[in-house]
């Protein structure tokens, strides 16, 4: 066999079978390229299918909280501490608030590059390109890639706390809600929405005035929630991420939660929910793809849209007709 | 015909044909009941179809911006001023950050009740009950109800600026982005994502330090965006909503934009996009409804989900099988 030059080697390495093999061997470059394909909706189906079957080992931790709560610093420290415990770590930063590539996620991209200098932590940033559904799907597949490449812990960090973030974080095994002392009324309002999804509450910047009050408020809110006797009782941890304080306690709490998930059988329940959401999302996108890509259907779809906009037809009737025709 | 008592009258009024007639006559109670049915996913298809055909007259204004920008006060004042101009006004407050009913949207509900004392302004609050897609659909149908009941202006106000909000506000004819002077870095980041969708930028709390700087920043950002020669150039308005200042100027700008939409033909383009998004959303929900409600399909779906969670099957193959079976 003739020896191949660097160019043909590069070409060969980006072939999907090689990307898959590389990823499963834990190769960063292969994983990074595969994720880019996922983001661009260009990942071959066979590869995604294989990745799925090789995933399911990692502990997936979702981290959410209001902007300014110090999530990114906390995630940096979490990754460091997990490394020190000998764990392989992957991080996915998701920003659903940005419907556009570029500008809004620039901050993350810069941060990502800084963190990427640590060879043992794989960090990836993602923004929406089009739809929330698309982002959730891409995030989900990216988590699987990190899982399949052998990461023990995959941290999914969201920028804000909108419904998009909640939907994404919900697919994690353990959900950490990051709060800060002395948040205003607006954030209190947001808090009410995420209190019910937190497995661990992390009061960050705990050296600030009002940290104890925030812990008390969270405790009171949690006490108001009715839970079955054998259910997990959310833990509250105080951290000062910027000073690297309390991070081990956070890891202990998160690990306790994972142990509870495993012993109670709840892990299977959560992962089943994740699979259900995933299957529904793929079903929907396949339907849309069909309607939008087949010439005959697309023409009819466009005609219906025109008629709906002119109020000559209503969208419910049009949807029924499209589905009837498809079947 | 025997005279009916109040009880049977009430019963009769909530029949869907009567709800529709009442709504088209501009009756508040009928419209409110119909919207409740829409929220609960109980609105009869025939009613929704009729409402669609009776809508399309109102100027739909989307208002978005970071929490704390003073959007709700601004919307109150906008409604007042429109009323003084003899316009009928409907307001829909949307909170996609709340995946749960109750808590998180309580603030809005209280506000709503205060505003509802003005008989001429119809205000309705909505939170997510389940999915963002569901909220977008319910909001869209609610806007149509207000339109069909004869409102000249329908204001859709969102609580935050996540992707969910952007998706909802995007369906408006005119998009107003509310900013405040002296926003921190986090909000600047968010701003980058919404700069491209604003038709009118409203710098509220303009008596604060840095108002002129914010106006300058917005101007500079807008200059960086490439636009065709005949495209709308976004307007920037300064308001102090709490002191009722600048609101007429805001209305003037919004009205100018609507006139531009009409004269340029852009209105038809935007409404076509809205119809397309609506049709796709209905298509997807019909598919999910089918898979989830038909016994045979549901059983198969559940089996597939189990297999996917156990990594015995991948979701892409399962989706293909489900769609094949359906056809």
Interface residues (C-beta under 8 A of the other chain):
Chain A: X45 X48 X49 X52 X53 X55 X56 X67 X68 X96 X97 X98 X99 X100 X103 X104 X106 X107 X128 X131 X132 X133 X135 X159 X160 X161 X162 X163 X164 X165 X166 X167 X184 X186 X187 X189 X190 X192 X193 X195 X196 X197 X268 X271 X272 X274 X275 X276 X278 X279 X280 X282 X283 X284 X286 X287 X288 X291 X301 X304 X305 X306 X308 X309 X311 X314 X315 X316 X317 X318 X319 X320 X322 X323 X326 X327
Chain B: X45 X48 X49 X52 X53 X55 X56 X67 X68 X96 X97 X98 X99 X100 X103 X104 X106 X107 X128 X131 X132 X133 X135 X159 X160 X161 X162 X163 X164 X165 X166 X167 X184 X186 X187 X189 X190 X192 X193 X195 X196 X197 X268 X271 X272 X274 X275 X276 X278 X279 X280 X282 X283 X284 X286 X287 X288 X291 X301 X304 X305 X306 X308 X309 X311 X314 X315 X316 X317 X318 X319 X320 X322 X323 X326 X327
